[in-house]
């Protein structure tokens, strides 16, 4: 009986041992889902391609000249104003005259005022003498004397002489009586200058002929006579058509 109980216990122990050996191990309490990080991609180590750059030329610049370094240039002296020029248009041709306001300012201003007023248009050379002078600027072809402005102060002795071709103011015995009448010397007449006038006045020269001296000679050579109480009057009127400024 005892042997039978021992055998039973032995069998129970064997069964228990076999059960333990046959059972699988227990699972972990929780499953982890973490992944091993993948290796990062390798950085490129290739050399970058060369980039073409435009060649820059160094600009050529002129050296700047400072105001203090600029070369000094002397200003040109102002040109003196040109002397007035007038043209006398006559029935015998044209006579060009250069006037001298630097030597006879009063006389030139007076003469040019008559010119600008067209006062001389239609007057005549009413007194002419060959190898002496031709005088005009005061009478119409019918020998009517024109009204004038007041007389001017004489400007003789101004350094201009009564040479051939010189123009001067006619006057009476009063030295300060010149108005509109003038004369042009057909030859040199120095006895009309102040320094050779016994009375010490002379006649005021204020310009000279620059073109048309042959016309002066032609006028001085025309036949003359008496007309309405005046001598040396051209028998055929020598008319001054106009006197105009040329500059």
C-alpha positions in Angstrom: 0.0 0.0 0.0 2.8 2.2 0.9 4.5 1.3 -2.4 1.5 2.2 -4.3 1.2 5.7 -2.7 4.9 6.4 -3.4 4.4 5.4 -7.1 1.4 7.7 -7.3 3.3 10.7 -5.9 6.2 9.9 -8.3 3.9 9.9 -11.3 2.3 13.2 -10.2 5.8 14.8 -10.0 6.7 13.6 -13.5 3.5 15.0 -14.9 4.1 18.3 -13.3 7.7 18.5 -14.6 6.6 17.6 -18.2 3.9 20.4 -18.0 6.5 23.0 -17.0 8.8 22.0 -19.8 6.1 22.1 -22.5 4.8 25.7 -21.6 6.2 28.7 -23.7 7.8 31.7 -22.0 5.5 34.7 -21.1 5.4 37.7 -23.5 6.8 41.1 -22.4 4.4 43.4 -20.7 4.3 45.8 -23.8 5.6 46.0 -27.3 8.0 48.7 -28.2 7.6 50.2 -31.8 10.7 52.4 -31.9 12.7 51.9 -35.1 16.4 52.3 -35.4 17.0 55.6 -37.3 18.2 55.1 -40.8 21.6 56.6 -41.6 21.4 60.1 -43.0 22.2 60.5 -46.6 25.9 61.5 -47.1 26.5 65.1 -48.0 27.9 65.7 -51.5 31.6 66.4 -51.5 31.9 67.0 -55.2 33.5 70.3 -56.2 31.1 72.9 -57.6 31.4 73.7 -61.3 33.4 76.9 -62.0 31.1 79.9 -62.8 32.4 82.1 -65.7 32.6 85.7 -64.6 32.8 88.6 -67.1 36.1 90.2 -67.3 35.7 93.8 -66.1 37.9 96.3 -67.8 39.2 99.0 -65.6 37.6 102.3 -66.9 40.1 104.9 -68.0 39.2 108.1 -66.3 40.7 111.5 -67.0 42.2 113.0 -64.0 39.9 115.5 -62.5 41.1 119.1 -62.7 40.3 121.0 -59.6 39.1 124.6 -60.1 42.4 125.8 -58.6 44.4 123.6 -61.1 42.5 124.7 -64.2 44.7 126.6 -66.6 44.0 130.3 -66.5 42.8 131.8 -69.7 42.9 135.5 -70.2 39.5 136.9 -71.4 39.6 138.5 -74.8 39.4 142.2 -74.6 36.0 143.5 -75.8 36.0 144.7 -79.4 35.3 148.3 -79.8 32.0 149.1 -81.5 32.2 149.5 -85.2 32.0 153.1 -86.5 28.7 154.0 -88.1 28.6 153.6 -91.9 26.1 155.3 -94.1 25.4 155.2 -97.8 24.4 158.3 -99.8 22.4 157.2 -102.9 22.4 159.9 -105.6 21.4 160.2 -109.2 25.2 160.0 -110.0 25.8 156.8 -108.0 26.4 155.8 -104.4 28.9 157.2 -101.8 29.7 155.2 -98.7 30.9 157.0 -95.6 32.4 155.9 -92.3 31.6 158.3 -89.4 33.7 159.0 -86.4 31.7 159.5 -83.2 34.9 159.0 -81.2 36.2 162.3 -82.6 33.0 164.3 -83.2 30.2 162.8 -81.1 27.8 165.8 -81.2 28.2 166.1 -84.9 27.7 162.4 -85.7 24.7 162.2 -83.5 23.1 165.2 -85.1 23.8 163.9 -88.7 22.5 160.4 -87.9 19.3 161.9 -86.4 18.7 163.6 -89.8 19.5 160.3 -91.5 17.1 158.3 -89.3 14.4 160.9 -89.9 14.8 160.5 -93.7 15.4 164.3 -93.8 17.9 164.1 -96.6 15.6 162.1 -99.0 14.9 164.2 -102.1 17.4 167.0 -101.3 20.1 168.0 -103.7 23.8 168.9 -103.9 23.1 172.5 -104.3 26.6 173.9 -104.5 29.5 172.1 -106.2 33.0 173.2 -107.3 35.4 170.9 -109.1 38.7 170.5 -107.2 37.1 171.9 -104.1 34.0 170.3 -102.6 30.4 169.3 -103.1 27.8 170.6 -100.6 24.2 169.4 -100.0 21.6 168.4 -97.4 19.5 171.5 -97.1 17.6 172.3 -100.3 15.0 170.7 -102.5 15.4 170.6 -106.3 13.5 173.9 -106.6 16.0 175.5 -104.3 13.6 175.6 -101.4 15.5 175.4 -98.0 14.2 172.9 -95.6 13.4 173.6 -91.9 16.0 172.1 -89.5 16.5 171.4 -85.9 18.5 173.8 -83.7 22.2 174.3 -84.6 25.0 172.4 -82.8 28.3 173.2 -81.1 31.3 173.1 -83.4 33.7 170.2 -83.0 36.6 171.3 -85.2 40.2 170.7 -84.1 39.3 167.0 -83.2 42.3 165.5 -85.0 40.4 164.9 -88.3 41.5 167.1 -91.2 39.8 168.3 -94.4 41.6 165.8 -96.6 40.3 164.6 -100.0 37.2 162.5 -99.3 36.6 163.9 -95.8 33.0 164.9 -94.8 32.5 168.0 -92.7 29.6 170.3 -91.6 28.8 173.4 -93.5 28.0 176.5 -91.5 27.6 180.3 -91.7 30.2 182.8 -90.3 28.9 181.8 -86.8 31.0 178.8 -85.8 28.1 177.2 -83.9 25.6 177.5 -86.6 25.8 174.0 -88.4 22.4 172.2 -88.8 21.8 169.7 -91.6 24.1 170.8 -94.5 27.4 169.0 -95.1 30.1 169.0 -97.7 32.6 166.4 -99.0 36.1 167.5 -100.0 36.9 166.8 -103.6 40.6 167.5 -102.8 42.6 168.2 -99.7 41.6 171.6 -98.2 43.7 172.0 -95.1 43.0 175.8 -95.0 39.5 174.7 -93.7 41.0 173.1 -90.6 40.9 174.9 -87.3 44.7 175.2 -86.9 44.9 177.0 -90.3 41.8 179.2 -90.0 42.8 182.8 -89.4 39.7 183.1 -87.2 40.6 180.0 -85.3 37.4 178.0 -85.9 37.7 175.9 -89.0 35.1 173.3 -90.0 34.2 170.2 -88.2 35.2 167.0 -90.0 33.3 163.9 -88.8 34.0 161.1 -91.3 35.4 160.1 -94.6 34.4 158.4 -97.9 35.3 154.7 -98.0 33.7 153.9 -101.4 32.4 156.1 -104.2 35.1 158.8 -104.4 34.7 158.7 -108.2 31.1 159.6 -107.7 32.2 162.7 -105.7 34.5 163.6 -108.6 31.7 163.2 -111.1 29.3 165.4 -109.1 32.0 168.1 -108.7 32.6 168.2 -112.4 29.0 168.9 -113.6 28.2 172.2 -115.2 26.9 174.8 -112.8 25.4 178.3 -112.8 23.2 180.7 -110.8 19.8 179.7 -109.7 17.5 181.7 -107.5 20.3 183.8 -106.2 22.7 181.0 -105.5 25.9 180.3 -107.4 27.6 177.0 -108.3 24.3 175.3 -108.6 24.3 172.2 -110.9 22.3 173.0 -114.0 20.9 169.5 -113.8 19.9 168.7 -110.2 22.0 166.0 -108.5 19.4 164.5 -106.2 20.1 162.7 -103.0 17.6 159.8 -103.2 18.4 158.7 -99.6 20.9 158.4 -96.9 20.7 155.2 -94.9 22.7 153.4 -92.2 24.7 150.4 -93.5 25.4 148.9 -90.1 
